[in-house]
């Protein structure tokens, strides 16, 4: 008679609630970074940005982002700070390549880098240049970084004035004109104005260089 086989006792697993897609655990290595990138993507698409929609794009639960961003304003401030950080990197790299001691040469490099970055990063530029997405004054870091970039451009033109390179002593007017030129050109491109002025998309960067050169020729002592 064969030996009786005993069955192994079945171990019952505790029943738990099934995780829905909305409640699945977070697996990204850097949730804050992923949310910032998701919000930027939404802005670039012209989609209304919200913390909940950024969470959906990041494939995390709706409540997960609130550990980092209590509201939309906080999220967009972080996006703007990241945009400003990248902007500064572009400016600093351009100035590092402009080895000339001539402050007007350096200002030219600053202006071209500004316009080029705005052209290649339109969503970033839109976020940091308007109050459409968040309350600008809510980010002390953004205010400080922007003030430092403005001060940098002011120093270059002030140096040009002190070295006798400018034909006008009205430095404030020159500073405002320079700011209006660089910012205004970038804004015109973002708003799609150049086709109506007969400037093709592939010619805009070259046009920017020519306009900045024209400005410098106008303020420089002949």
C-alpha positions as CSV (number, residue, x, y, z in Angstrom):
1,X,0.0,0.0,0.0
2,X,1.6,3.3,-1.0
3,X,2.5,5.7,1.7
4,X,-0.1,8.4,2.3
5,X,0.9,11.7,0.8
6,X,0.4,14.7,3.0
7,X,-0.3,18.0,1.4
8,X,1.6,21.0,2.4
9,X,-0.4,23.5,4.4
10,X,-1.6,26.4,2.3
11,X,-0.4,29.8,3.6
12,X,-3.0,32.4,3.0
13,X,-1.7,35.8,2.1
14,X,-3.4,38.7,3.8
15,X,-5.8,40.4,1.5
16,X,-5.2,44.1,0.8
17,X,-6.7,46.7,-1.4
18,X,-5.7,46.5,-5.0
19,X,-3.7,49.5,-6.1
20,X,-5.3,51.4,-8.8
21,X,-3.2,53.3,-11.3
22,X,-3.9,56.5,-9.4
23,X,-2.5,55.0,-6.2
24,X,0.5,53.1,-7.5
25,X,3.8,53.8,-5.7
26,X,6.2,56.3,-7.0
27,X,9.3,54.8,-8.7
28,X,11.1,57.8,-10.1
29,X,14.5,58.7,-8.6
30,X,13.7,62.4,-8.4
31,X,10.1,63.3,-8.2
32,X,10.7,67.0,-7.9
33,X,12.7,67.0,-11.1
34,X,10.2,64.9,-13.0
35,X,7.4,67.2,-12.0
36,X,9.3,70.3,-13.1
37,X,10.0,68.7,-16.5
38,X,6.3,67.7,-16.8
39,X,5.1,71.2,-16.0
40,X,7.5,72.7,-18.6
41,X,6.2,70.2,-21.2
42,X,2.6,71.3,-20.5
43,X,3.6,74.9,-20.8
44,X,5.4,74.3,-24.1
45,X,2.3,72.6,-25.4
46,X,0.1,75.5,-24.4
47,X,-1.8,73.3,-22.0
48,X,-3.1,74.6,-18.7
49,X,-0.6,73.7,-16.1
50,X,-1.7,72.3,-12.8
51,X,-0.1,70.1,-10.1
52,X,-2.6,67.4,-10.8
53,X,-1.9,67.4,-14.5
54,X,1.9,67.4,-13.9
55,X,1.4,64.3,-11.6
56,X,-0.6,62.6,-14.4
57,X,2.2,63.3,-16.9
58,X,4.8,62.0,-14.3
59,X,2.6,58.8,-13.8
60,X,2.3,59.3,-10.1
61,X,-0.6,59.6,-7.7
62,X,-2.4,63.0,-7.6
63,X,-1.3,63.5,-4.0
64,X,2.4,62.7,-4.5
65,X,3.5,66.1,-5.8
66,X,2.2,67.9,-2.8
67,X,5.2,66.8,-0.8
68,X,7.2,69.2,-2.9
69,X,4.8,71.7,-4.3
70,X,1.8,72.7,-2.2
71,X,0.1,74.5,-5.1
72,X,0.5,75.5,-8.8
73,X,2.3,78.7,-8.0
74,X,5.0,76.8,-6.1
75,X,5.4,74.4,-9.0
76,X,5.7,77.1,-11.6
77,X,8.1,79.1,-9.4
78,X,10.4,76.0,-9.4
79,X,10.1,75.7,-13.2
80,X,11.0,79.4,-13.5
81,X,14.0,79.0,-11.2
82,X,15.2,76.1,-13.3
83,X,14.7,78.1,-16.5
84,X,16.7,81.0,-15.0
85,X,19.5,78.6,-14.0
86,X,19.8,77.3,-17.5
87,X,19.7,80.8,-18.9
88,X,22.6,81.9,-16.7
89,X,24.6,79.0,-17.8
90,X,24.1,80.0,-21.4
91,X,25.1,83.7,-20.7
92,X,28.1,82.7,-18.7
93,X,29.3,80.3,-21.3
94,X,29.0,83.0,-24.0
95,X,30.9,85.5,-21.9
96,X,33.6,82.9,-21.2
97,X,34.1,82.5,-24.9
98,X,34.3,86.3,-25.5
99,X,37.9,86.7,-24.3
100,X,38.1,90.4,-25.4
101,X,38.5,93.0,-22.7
102,X,36.3,95.4,-24.7
103,X,33.1,95.7,-22.7
104,X,31.1,96.4,-25.9
105,X,32.3,93.1,-27.4
106,X,31.2,91.4,-24.2
107,X,27.9,93.1,-24.3
108,X,27.4,91.9,-27.8
109,X,28.1,88.3,-26.7
110,X,25.6,88.8,-23.8
111,X,22.9,90.1,-26.1
112,X,23.3,87.4,-28.7
113,X,23.3,84.7,-26.1
114,X,20.2,86.1,-24.6
115,X,18.3,86.1,-27.9
116,X,19.6,82.7,-28.9
117,X,18.5,81.1,-25.7
118,X,15.1,82.7,-25.9
119,X,14.7,81.4,-29.4
120,X,15.7,77.9,-28.6
121,X,13.8,77.7,-25.3
122,X,10.5,79.6,-26.0
123,X,8.6,77.9,-23.1
124,X,11.3,78.7,-20.6
125,X,11.5,82.3,-21.8
126,X,7.7,82.7,-21.7
127,X,7.6,81.5,-18.1
128,X,10.4,83.8,-16.8
129,X,9.5,86.8,-18.8
130,X,5.8,87.1,-18.0
131,X,3.5,86.8,-15.0
132,X,1.2,84.5,-16.8
133,X,2.1,81.3,-15.0
134,X,2.9,82.4,-11.4
135,X,3.4,85.4,-9.1
136,X,6.9,86.5,-10.0
137,X,7.5,88.0,-6.6
138,X,7.0,84.7,-4.9
139,X,10.5,83.5,-5.8
140,X,13.3,85.3,-4.0
141,X,15.8,83.1,-5.9
142,X,14.4,84.2,-9.3
143,X,14.4,87.9,-8.3
144,X,18.0,87.6,-7.2
145,X,19.2,85.8,-10.3
146,X,17.4,88.2,-12.6
147,X,18.8,91.2,-10.7
148,X,22.3,89.8,-11.1
149,X,21.9,89.4,-14.8
150,X,20.6,92.9,-15.2
151,X,23.5,94.2,-13.0
152,X,25.9,92.2,-15.3
153,X,24.7,94.0,-18.4
154,X,24.8,97.3,-16.6
155,X,28.4,96.8,-15.5
156,X,29.5,96.1,-19.1
157,X,27.9,99.3,-20.4
158,X,29.2,101.3,-17.3
159,X,32.7,100.0,-18.1
160,X,32.3,101.2,-21.7
161,X,31.3,104.6,-20.4
162,X,34.2,104.8,-18.0
163,X,36.6,103.9,-20.8
164,X,35.3,106.6,-23.0
165,X,33.8,104.2,-25.5
166,X,30.3,105.8,-25.6
167,X,29.4,109.0,-27.3
168,X,26.6,109.7,-24.8
169,X,26.9,110.2,-21.0
170,X,23.3,109.3,-20.4
171,X,24.0,105.8,-19.2
172,X,20.5,105.1,-17.9
173,X,19.0,105.8,-21.3
174,X,21.5,103.5,-22.9
175,X,20.9,100.7,-20.4
176,X,17.1,100.9,-21.0
177,X,17.6,101.0,-24.7
178,X,19.8,97.9,-24.6
179,X,17.4,96.0,-22.4
180,X,14.4,97.0,-24.7
181,X,16.3,95.9,-27.7
182,X,17.4,92.4,-26.5
183,X,14.1,91.7,-24.6
184,X,12.0,93.2,-27.4
185,X,13.7,91.2,-30.1
186,X,13.2,88.0,-28.1
187,X,9.6,88.8,-27.5
188,X,8.9,89.6,-31.1
189,X,10.3,86.2,-32.1
190,X,8.2,84.4,-29.4
191,X,5.1,86.2,-30.6
192,X,5.7,85.3,-34.2
193,X,6.2,88.8,-35.6
194,X,9.1,88.2,-37.9
195,X,7.4,86.6,-40.9
196,X,5.3,89.7,-41.4
197,X,8.5,91.7,-41.5
198,X,9.9,89.4,-44.2
199,X,12.3,87.6,-41.9
200,X,12.4,83.8,-42.5
201,X,12.8,81.5,-39.5
202,X,16.3,80.5,-40.6
203,X,17.4,84.2,-40.8
204,X,16.3,85.3,-37.3
205,X,19.5,84.6,-35.4
206,X,21.5,86.4,-38.1
207,X,19.1,89.3,-37.9
208,X,19.5,89.4,-34.2
209,X,23.3,89.8,-34.6
210,X,22.8,92.5,-37.1
211,X,20.4,94.5,-34.9
212,X,22.6,94.2,-31.9
213,X,25.6,95.3,-34.0
214,X,23.5,98.3,-35.2
215,X,22.7,99.2,-31.5
216,X,26.4,99.1,-30.5
217,X,27.4,101.1,-33.5
218,X,24.8,103.7,-32.5
219,X,26.1,104.1,-28.9
220,X,29.8,103.7,-29.5
221,X,32.0,106.8,-29.9
222,X,33.1,107.0,-33.6
